[in-house]
Amino acid sequence: MRQADASLVTQLADGLARRIDEQGLRPGTRLPSIRKMAEQSGVSRFTVVEAYDRLVARGLVQSRRGAGFFVRARSGPLAAVAAAPATSLAPPARIDIAWLLRSMFRETSSLGMPGGAGLLPADWLDPDMVAGAVRAVGRSVRANLVSYGHPQGFAPLRQQIAASLQNDGVPAHPELNLLTTNGVTHGLDLIARHFVKPGDTVLVEDPAWFVIFGRLAAFGARLIGVPRGPDGPDIAQLEQLAAEHKPKLFIINSAVHNPTGHTLSAGVAYDILRIAERHDFVIVEDDTYGELHPGGAMKLAVLDRLNRVILVSGYSKMLAASLRVGYVAANPDILQKLADLKMLAGLTSPELGERVIHRVLMEGQYRRHIERVRARVDEARQRCLKTLLKLGLTVPHEPNAGMFVWADCGRDSEVLAREAADQGMLLAPGTLFSPSQAPSKMLRFSVSIADDRRIWTQLEKLFAQNGSYNQ
């Protein structure tokens, strides 16, 4: 069908695939020659060659040199794997980080991830803008696609990032201070590899992002939590813990903290830097959600000027999760060591994604895009807050910004998360956000659930069963 949406190659390959699946073409059957198939189908030989190649790539057909193309026999184990049921949401005896991560990435038709998701819905972002950048890059790169990129990252992108950071007051030079990474997690991983040896102490906020806990534990680090309040970490506790344990690092969300949504006050920011200088530890400033702040957030990298502060950020949250592009900004000595580690682990980061990000930034659409996303997130957060309060939960300190609500459910949140999992719903209990995995009554909710009535209905039932629903 030459006027169909699918190409002739796709139509031919899919038609043959259906016949193979339905046993119309049995294993061992020789497909017609390329010339004969072209005549039978009324298409060119080039079309047949590409269709046969697609069937080979799918594992449905085998090419035998000099003999032709033959239907491949299906093996039992592969069929068994294809028919295997989806992995259950049932948690282990004690809910852990690995279970939550596996559940988040599990393909399912369940009610989604009201507490676990760290992403915004696709229709809140701008897939068309990203797709346009991908097409533009695809037309322009040509030979560059088959070569290594620069170990520090695509130079024009580093120049764009440097200009943006300098505009915010961070003195970042594209060659001396910037390294691109495969997202924020990769940047934090490189930093941990450089600084942390088994037995070293690392201070983290409590609560904080659970993935970094698991990563640091894998390096043998000793994790100690510093209580986090609305204005930032508890300064008295930070001073005491730093004096007692001599940490190598302190990892902190300064703007739009995950999971509480709070932002550092100026006074606390200055105190943190003074304590770091007195006790000689490095501060890692994770700015993953900083762009969701309305402006004027206090950044440690601005005050410190990349002396003992390392800034980590990225673009996956605001553009597309599949674009794993982040960056690290640090002083030249540290940056060179991190670049060396990056090369030892994987040589370079994929330049294609970095070129796409550069295209978006260069075309001037990014700032307006961020403003639109921030406005939608802010509106959704307010609706989520109101509904959670109506369901009987409490929010001790309302978030200033961001895509999460940190709410008190009035009981052990791990038990509640286990009950939710039995109903096909994923909740993120507060115990996972504590470096000591301490029992908690807190739950993290993503504002992406704001418009999903099914989830709210299920949450209403869940909290009503547990005596949390406010009649």
DOPAVEX-117919 format. One record per residue (C-alpha): residue in one letter; x, z, y. Coordinates in steps of 0.05 Angstrom, whole numbers. Example, Ala and Ser with C-alpha at 12.3 -4.5 7.8 and 13.67 -1.06 7.14 Angstrom:
BEGIN
('A' (246 156 -90));
('S' (273 143 -21));
***
This chain:
BEGIN
('M' (0 0 0));
('R' (40 -26 59));
('Q' (-4 7 111));
('A' (-1 76 80));
('D' (33 136 113));
('A' (82 142 55));
('S' (138 90 49));
('L' (139 39 -8));
('V' (198 77 -38));
('T' (159 142 -38));
('Q' (97 109 -66));
('L' (135 77 -123));
('A' (176 140 -140));
('D' (115 186 -138));
('G' (74 138 -180));
('L' (127 135 -234));
('A' (136 211 -230));
('R' (62 222 -243));
('R' (64 176 -304));
('I' (124 215 -331));
('D' (89 283 -318));
('E' (25 258 -352));
('Q' (65 232 -412));
('G' (46 160 -395));
('L' (121 148 -398));
('R' (150 189 -454));
('P' (221 217 -458));
('G' (270 162 -479));
('T' (228 106 -451));
('R' (268 53 -415));
('L' (241 36 -347));
('P' (234 -38 -329));
('S' (296 -70 -300));
('I' (304 -69 -225));
('R' (287 -143 -220));
('K' (226 -137 -265));
('M' (199 -75 -230));
('A' (207 -110 -163));
('E' (166 -169 -188));
('Q' (112 -124 -219));
('S' (105 -81 -157));
('G' (113 -135 -105));
('V' (170 -100 -70));
('S' (243 -114 -58));
('R' (298 -96 -107));
('F' (327 -50 -55));
('T' (261 -10 -56));
('V' (264 -4 -131));
('V' (337 18 -130));
('E' (321 74 -80));
('A' (259 95 -119));
('Y' (298 99 -184));
('D' (353 139 -149));
('R' (301 189 -126));
('L' (275 198 -197));
('V' (347 210 -220));
('A' (355 262 -165));
('R' (291 297 -188));
('G' (318 301 -258));
('L' (262 258 -286));
('V' (304 197 -302));
('Q' (374 185 -329));
('S' (418 126 -309));
('R' (460 96 -365));
('R' (514 48 -343));
('G' (500 -22 -368));
('A' (436 -1 -403));
('G' (387 17 -348));
('F' (343 76 -330));
('F' (311 121 -382));
('V' (260 177 -378));
('R' (296 242 -388));
('A' (273 293 -440));
('R' (246 358 -411));
('S' (282 420 -435));
('G' (244 482 -457));
('P' (279 533 -412));
('L' (266 492 -349));
('A' (192 487 -365));
('A' (190 561 -378));
('V' (222 576 -311));
('A' (174 530 -275));
('A' (115 566 -306));
('A' (142 636 -293));
('P' (95 680 -251));
('A' (115 701 -181));
('T' (157 764 -174));
('S' (115 826 -167));
('L' (113 866 -102));
('A' (117 930 -144));
('P' (171 973 -113));
('P' (224 1011 -153));
('A' (222 1087 -164));
('R' (251 1095 -94));
('I' (238 1040 -43));
('D' (304 1012 -20));
('I' (332 958 27));
('A' (343 908 -29));
('W' (269 912 -50));
('L' (244 901 21));
('L' (290 841 31));
('R' (271 810 -36));
('S' (197 820 -19));
('M' (205 790 51));
('F' (234 725 22));
('R' (188 721 -37));
('E' (140 661 -40));
('T' (70 690 -43));
('S' (-1 679 -22));
('S' (-11 753 -7));
('L' (-29 783 60));
('G' (38 773 91));
('M' (88 823 119));
('P' (57 866 173));
('G' (115 916 172));
('G' (171 876 142));
('A' (173 812 182));
('G' (227 803 234));
('L' (204 734 254));
('L' (152 707 302));
('P' (99 658 277));
('A' (119 585 282));
('D' (61 569 329));
('W' (87 622 378));
('L' (152 584 383));
('D' (164 510 399));
('P' (179 470 335));
('D' (171 405 374));
('M' (226 424 422));
('V' (273 440 364));
('A' (253 377 326));
('G' (267 335 388));
('A' (336 366 394));
('V' (349 353 319));
('R' (331 279 328));
('A' (373 272 390));
('V' (433 303 356));
('G' (423 260 294));
('R' (427 197 337));
('S' (490 218 372));
('V' (536 253 323));
('R' (552 198 272));
('A' (624 208 247));
('N' (626 280 270));
('L' (578 298 214));
('V' (631 286 161));
('S' (686 327 192));
('Y' (701 401 202));
('G' (680 432 267));
('H' (724 478 309));
('P' (736 546 276));
('Q' (713 581 340));
('G' (651 538 342));
('F' (626 476 378));
('A' (663 477 445));
('P' (606 453 490));
('L' (560 506 461));
('R' (612 560 475));
('Q' (616 535 546));
('Q' (540 541 553));
('I' (540 611 524));
('A' (598 632 569));
('A' (561 606 631));
('S' (498 645 611));
('L' (537 710 598));
('Q' (576 703 663));
('N' (510 695 700));
('D' (489 762 669));
('G' (554 795 689));
('V' (592 791 623));
('P' (662 761 636));
('A' (663 715 575));
('H' (713 657 573));
('P' (693 602 523));
('E' (763 599 492));
('L' (786 671 498));
('N' (723 712 486));
('L' (673 672 444));
('L' (664 657 370));
('T' (602 625 339));
('T' (574 652 274));
('N' (520 638 223));
('G' (473 685 259));
('V' (478 757 282));
('T' (485 784 211));
('H' (547 742 200));
('G' (577 766 265));
('L' (566 839 246));
('D' (594 825 177));
('L' (659 797 207));
('I' (665 858 253));
('A' (655 906 194));
('R' (707 868 152));
('H' (758 875 208));
('F' (747 948 227));
('V' (720 984 167));
('K' (757 1008 106));
('P' (729 1051 49));
('G' (718 1122 75));
('D' (717 1103 149));
('T' (661 1133 191));
('V' (613 1087 228));
('L' (561 1116 275));
('V' (494 1081 276));
('E' (429 1096 311));
('D' (374 1133 274));
('P' (327 1096 268));
('A' (360 1028 267));
('W' (361 960 232));
('F' (364 973 158));
('V' (405 911 138));
('I' (467 936 173));
('F' (463 1000 133));
('G' (467 962 68));
('R' (524 918 92));
('L' (566 976 117));
('A' (554 1015 52));
('A' (580 955 14));
('F' (646 962 52));
('G' (650 1036 32));
('A' (636 1062 102));
('R' (610 1131 114));
('L' (547 1123 156));
('I' (525 1177 204));
('G' (462 1171 246));
('V' (456 1188 319));
('P' (384 1204 338));
('R' (354 1151 383));
('G' (305 1168 438));
('P' (268 1126 490));
('D' (329 1125 538));
('G' (381 1114 484));
('P' (421 1154 433));
('D' (424 1230 440));
('I' (487 1238 482));
('A' (501 1310 461));
('Q' (497 1290 388));
('L' (540 1228 400));
('E' (594 1271 433));
('Q' (593 1322 377));
('L' (594 1271 320));
('A' (649 1230 352));
('A' (693 1292 361));
('E' (680 1315 289));
('H' (684 1249 250));
('K' (730 1203 291));
('P' (688 1140 280));
('K' (716 1069 280));
('L' (652 1039 307));
('F' (586 1056 340));
('I' (533 1002 329));
('I' (476 1002 380));
('N' (417 961 405));
('S' (420 971 480));
('A' (362 926 500));
('V' (297 922 460));
('H' (318 968 404));
('N' (297 952 333));
('P' (250 984 312));
('T' (226 1024 373));
('G' (229 971 428));
('H' (264 1018 477));
('T' (321 1001 524));
('L' (381 1042 548));
('S' (377 1077 615));
('A' (435 1069 663));
('G' (457 1141 657));
('V' (460 1140 581));
('A' (498 1074 582));
('Y' (553 1103 626));
('D' (556 1166 582));
('I' (565 1124 519));
('L' (624 1087 549));
('R' (657 1151 571));
('I' (649 1182 502));
('A' (677 1119 469));
('E' (738 1122 514));
('R' (750 1196 501));
('H' (745 1189 426));
('D' (774 1118 420));
('F' (721 1081 381));
('V' (694 1010 389));
('I' (622 997 409));
('V' (585 939 376));
('E' (526 919 420));
('D' (473 882 380));
('D' (432 841 429));
('T' (388 805 377));
('Y' (322 818 415));
('G' (350 824 485));
('E' (315 761 509));
('L' (248 794 499));
('H' (264 843 555));
('P' (231 824 621));
('G' (298 830 659));
('G' (345 881 687));
('A' (364 912 620));
('M' (428 953 620));
('K' (482 919 578));
('L' (543 957 556));
('A' (584 892 555));
('V' (570 883 630));
('L' (594 954 647));
('D' (653 952 600));
('R' (673 879 613));
('L' (689 868 539));
('N' (743 921 538));
('R' (720 963 478));
('V' (650 933 472));
('I' (637 875 425));
('L' (572 837 441));
('V' (534 802 384));
('S' (473 757 394));
('G' (440 693 370));
('Y' (384 643 374));
('S' (347 647 307));
('K' (293 695 331));
('M' (273 654 392));
('L' (281 583 365));
('A' (279 576 290));
('A' (300 622 233));
('S' (332 562 197));
('L' (380 552 255));
('R' (430 605 236));
('V' (470 604 301));
('G' (497 666 333));
('Y' (559 688 372));
('V' (607 744 382));
('A' (638 760 450));
('A' (699 805 449));
('N' (767 815 480));
('P' (819 762 461));
('D' (858 804 411));
('I' (796 824 371));
('L' (766 755 377));
('Q' (827 721 346));
('K' (825 768 287));
('L' (751 755 277));
('A' (763 680 281));
('D' (817 686 227));
('L' (769 724 182));
('K' (716 670 194));
('M' (765 616 172));
('L' (785 655 110));
('A' (713 665 89));
('G' (685 596 104));
('L' (732 556 150));
('T' (680 539 203));
('S' (607 550 218));
('P' (561 488 210));
('E' (568 446 272));
('L' (502 409 264));
('G' (461 471 280));
('E' (507 489 338));
('R' (498 419 367));
('V' (422 428 362));
('I' (425 494 400));
('H' (471 463 452));
('R' (422 406 462));
('V' (364 455 474));
('L' (405 496 523));
('M' (433 435 559));
('E' (365 403 570));
('G' (341 464 610));
('Q' (280 480 568));
('Y' (304 545 539));
('R' (291 591 598));
('R' (218 569 604));
('H' (210 574 529));
('I' (235 646 529));
('E' (187 664 585));
('R' (128 635 546));
('V' (148 671 482));
('R' (159 737 518));
('A' (90 733 551));
('R' (56 720 485));
('V' (95 776 450));
('D' (78 825 506));
('E' (4 809 502));
('A' (4 814 426));
('R' (41 880 428));
('Q' (-11 912 473));
('R' (-67 890 426));
('C' (-29 916 366));
('L' (-18 983 400));
('K' (-92 990 415));
('T' (-113 973 345));
('L' (-63 1018 311));
('L' (-85 1076 355));
('K' (-157 1060 336));
('L' (-138 1063 262));
('G' (-113 1134 273));
('L' (-38 1123 279));
('T' (1 1151 337));
('V' (58 1120 377));
('P' (102 1176 406));
('H' (135 1130 457));
('E' (105 1063 472));
('P' (156 1006 468));
('N' (181 975 533));
('A' (186 906 503));
('G' (197 868 438));
('M' (161 847 375));
('F' (155 914 339));
('V' (112 977 343));
('W' (142 1041 313));
('A' (81 1082 293));
('D' (69 1149 260));
('C' (20 1143 202));
('G' (14 1219 193));
('R' (41 1221 122));
('D' (100 1200 79));
('S' (106 1126 97));
('E' (142 1109 32));
('V' (82 1132 -8));
('L' (37 1091 37));
('A' (82 1030 30));
('R' (79 1037 -45));
('E' (3 1038 -43));
('A' (3 977 3));
('A' (48 940 -46));
('D' (-2 951 -101));
('Q' (-52 914 -58));
('G' (-5 856 -44));
('M' (15 879 26));
('L' (86 892 50));
('L' (99 951 96));
('A' (167 974 121));
('P' (170 1051 115));
('G' (211 1092 164));
('T' (257 1118 109));
('L' (291 1049 106));
('F' (309 1053 180));
('S' (347 1118 171));
('P' (420 1115 149));
('S' (409 1176 105));
('Q' (343 1148 78));
('A' (309 1212 101));
('P' (233 1219 89));
('S' (193 1193 147));
('K' (122 1187 172));
('M' (139 1124 213));
('L' (122 1052 199));
('R' (148 989 233));
('F' (96 937 249));
('S' (109 866 275));
('V' (64 843 331));
('S' (57 776 294));
('I' (-2 808 258));
('A' (-42 812 323));
('D' (-86 751 307));
('D' (-92 760 232));
('R' (-159 792 219));
('R' (-147 795 143));
('I' (-87 841 153));
('W' (-125 887 200));
('T' (-183 892 151));
('Q' (-135 911 96));
('L' (-98 961 139));
('E' (-164 992 160));
('K' (-182 1003 87));
('L' (-113 1029 70));
('F' (-112 1081 126));
('A' (-185 1101 115));
('Q' (-169 1116 42));
('N' (-112 1160 65));
('G' (-151 1199 117));
('S' (-117 1166 177));
('Y' (-176 1125 202));
('N' (-206 1152 266));
('Q' (-282 1146 259));
***
